[in-house]
């Protein structure tokens, strides 16, 4: 079990316990235009999945904007996907308000499938915990970062260094 806190209090995170070297589980998320987002969309790319509780919170907003900035500096073979349980309409509104155009946002609002399969479900809150996954071009998980305190940002430098190892 992952040791995660939310505002300093222990949080229960449930779902599959993935590790680097595992094949990334299939997912079907919902994009901002209500289209299905599946791994096939990122075939042949390095996929960075940033999981956040809600784009409408300060830390999630900062994180997503930071990854949007970093995406501008990364080669086209790297794609960043931010996943939350926010409704697609809210994600689209948030992206437009913050000028986020370099990354894809997607929602797991329907059935918690992604949250359970990637082991990022904050059970008591029904939200995603803060985590980053890096999946190589063959669909293998190469890196996982679970942020120990949900209200803090991930270690961006570590994520970027791991991406560069795959280039």
PyMOL commands that set and color helices and strands:
alter all, ss='L'
color gray80, all
select helices_A, chain A and resi 39-42+58-73+88-98+113-117+156-166
alter helices_A, ss='H'
color red, helices_A
select strands_A, chain A and resi 4-6+9-11+13-14+28-31+36-38+46-51+78-84+104-107+121-122+127-128+131-135+141-146
alter strands_A, ss='S'
color yellow, strands_A
deselect
rebuild
show_as cartoon
